Amino acid sequence: MLYDGVPVDLTPEQEEVATFFAVMKETDYMKKDTFLNNFWEGFREVLGHGHVIKSLDKCDFLPFYNWHMAEREPKKNLSKEGGASQEKEKLKKEKDEAEAKYKYALVDGRQEMVGNFRVEPPGLFRGRGEHPKMGKIKKRIYPRDITINIGEGVPIPGHPFTGQQWKEVKHDKSVTWLAFWRDPVNTKEYKYVFLAATSTWKSESDLQKYEKARKLKDFIGGIRDTYTRNWDSRDRAERQMATALYFIDKLALRAGHEKDEDEADTVGCCTLKVENVECAPPNHIKFDFLGKDSIRYENTVDVEDKVFKNVELFKRENQSGKPKKEGDQLFECFDAQDLNVRLKDLMEGLSVKVFRTYNASITLDRLLAEGEEAASAEAETVEGRVADYNRANKEVAILCNHQRSVPKAHENQMEKLQEKLDAVRQEVKDLQADLKRAKAGKKGEDGKVLREEVVAGKLEKKQAQLLKMEITAKSKEDLKTVALGTSKINYLDPRITVAWCKRNEVPIEKVFNKSLLSKFLWAMDVEPEFRF
């Protein structure tokens, strides 16, 4: 690489880290001070004491970037060449053969597919949102870092690193993980290998999760009565917990846990700070905070009068009557663990996550039922019914704050779609004009004889095509900032969707992708009459 315009030789390890940084050249991370400072701290450590490189500003990583782009070129050219499909097929076959022995595990005599068995390669940590550790070096994970869990008396699996042993080999039948290692950046966390989402264990776990959420229907009335009474409690902790539970129930907020200084400063209901809520009389509360994955949650809601007065009090002063300041907890008398313990007193197995699953699933079930009753003109086609489903799914995604940034290709895709729409609309107009001529016994503009029934048939098909395209365009625009998949994977009972598809004669493939079809195979036999 170049330093202050002069070539500098690096060791292979130093070159690798420099390449991690160089390939980020065209990203927004290069404009973030946290990313640059964290990288420089790690790179300086790799360079070692006394190295000639003393400043990141004088480093020129362009040679590494150019090398990276040159390495990518053959792969890009492969897709343009005539024999690309055969070459890709060959590479895929070689990859599948090399990975075959890692894809399955024998569990209680059954062959089960393993989930993500790959260790994340070294690189620079990015994180989500404004993560304080972005730019830190993710070191390579070796077998000596990994603990594996296998049956007693079976051969220990091999690995490609000669001379190394696994950190530890366990035979623990009480857990479901197959392997784990410490996260190289967030060192208090661990990465695990589990069986795939299609496994028997996971399927049984999913069914139990949704059945537990359904069970909440029988308790929700009593729970709401309890927390409503406790808004007036003389015990400040009870009063705060009742207010928080109201928000969790009404807004499907996550619980939230305390964060260390080196973790992303994200917030949940139990960790709200006084500056995260604003009270506007008579009963409006505005929430503004960074939720999970640093996704901003911004919402103004009308609340019960007692809840409003409680929030005003909790925001103004602590339990000793002393004024609160910015950075202080809104609910200082309990944490997420305390709340989950209390919830289990109200219903066996109840937690904040069960509440969230219940609210997401019951909302989808209600919206789909309302859509079926309304039966719009759009719903006469499969595309229209899918659009109805996606609108209901969107409401759940908004409830759960499952947002995403607008995809980079969205604007370009919409422009192309609009061009196609304009062309089809013109074709419809032309056919309508031809039909008018045919009915009057006139010839077409090209002088050809027009048969009324033929033109009418073409017009009907073209109008159906136009309606389908308009539904697609509207849906694409409506859904550009919401992530529908997260709620489908984690919070929506799949039986609601499968039953709805059966009732409305919509192919399940229209709303579940291939991975969801495999994950929720257990839900496919549900009766059409199923309701959450």
C-alpha positions, 0 to 999 in steps of 0.5 A: 500500500501507499503511505504518504505517497510512498510504497510500504510493505505489509505482512499477510495479516496486515494486508488482510486487515487493510483489504477489509477496509479498502473494500468499504470504499464506496460505502457510507461507513467511510463517512462515519467517525466511529467506524474510522476511529475503531478501524484505526485503533485495531489496524494500529494494533495489527501494525505493531509498535514502531511501525512507519504508518502513524496516521490513517489520513496518510494511508492510500488503500487504493491498490487493495481496492483495485485488486479487489475489483479485479478479483470480482471481474471474472465472476461478473464476466461469468454471468455474461458469457454463453457457458455461464449456466454450466460453469455456475452449475459446476461450481455449485455442485462442487460447493454442495459436495464439500459442504454435504457432511456439515449439513445434517446431524443424527438426532435420536436416530433421525437425520435433521438438517443443521442451521447455519453451520458456517463461522462468520469470516473475518472482516470489519464489524458493521452493526446496525444503526449507529453501533459504537463498535462499528469498524472494529476488526472481527478476528478469524475463529479457529477450532480452538475457539469452538465448543461442540456438543455431540453424543457420547461414544461417537467419533469427534468431527474433524476440521480443516486446521491441522494441529488444532483441537476443539476448545471443548467437546461436550455431551450435554443432552439438556441443550439444543445447540450443536456448537458455540463460540464467543463473539469476537467483537461483542465478547459478552455474547456467544454465537451458536449453531442449532438445528435448522428451522425445519427440524423436529425440535424447532417445529415443536417449539414453534407450535408451543410458542403460538399455542401459548400466545393463543392461550393468552386469549383466555387470560387477557381480560383478567390481566387488563383488569389487573393492570388497570386497577394498579394504575392507582396503586400506592406502591410506585413499582406496581404503578410503574409496572402496570403503566408499562404493561399497558404500553406493551399490550397496546403498542406491542413494545419490546421489553428492553434490557440494560445496555453497557456503554460499549453496546448500541444505545437501544431502548425498550419499554422497561428502559425508556428514558425521560427524554424518550417520551413527551406528554401533550395534554389532554392525553397524548404521549409521543414516543421517540427512541431507537429500538432493536437494531437501532430502528427508530420508533416514533409514535404519538398515541392517545392514552387513558387519563390515568396512564397520562398522569402516571407518565407525567409523574414518572417523568417529573420526579423519582420515588424520593420526590427528587426531580429527574434529569435527562438520561434518567429511567422513566420506570426506575423501580423495576426492570424487564426481568422483574416484569417477566416474573410478574407476568408469569404470576398472571399466566404460566409461561407468559412473557413480554415476547408472548404478549408481542406474539399474541398482539401481532397474531390477533391483529393479523387474524382480525384484519384478514377477517375484516377484509373477507367481510368487506370483499373489495372489487380487487379481491375478485382476483388472486393478486387482489387478495394477496394485496389485501393480505399484504396490507394486513401484514403491513399493519402488523409490521408497523405495530411491531416497528419492523421498518426498513430503508427504501431499497436503492433500486426501488425508484428505478423499478417504479419508473420502469413499472410506470412506463409499462403501465402507461404502455398498457393503458394506451393499449386499452384506450386503443382497443376501446376505440377499436371496439367502438368502431367495430360496433359501428361497422367501421374498419380499424385505423390500419384499414382491417376489418374489426370483429366485435367479439375478437376486439372485446376479448382482447380488451377484456384480457388487456384490462385484466392485465392492467388491473394486475399491474396497478395492484402490483405497483400500488402494493410495491409503493405501499410496502417500500418502508416496511419489512413484512418477513420479520413478523411472518418468521417470528410473530405471526401464527402460520396457521392464520395465513394457511387457513386464510389461503385455503378459504380464499383459494390463494396458493400459499406460495403467493405469501410464503417463500420457500424457506417459510414453507419448509419452516412451517410445514407443520401448519399446512394441514390446518382446517380452513376455519382455523381462527387464532 
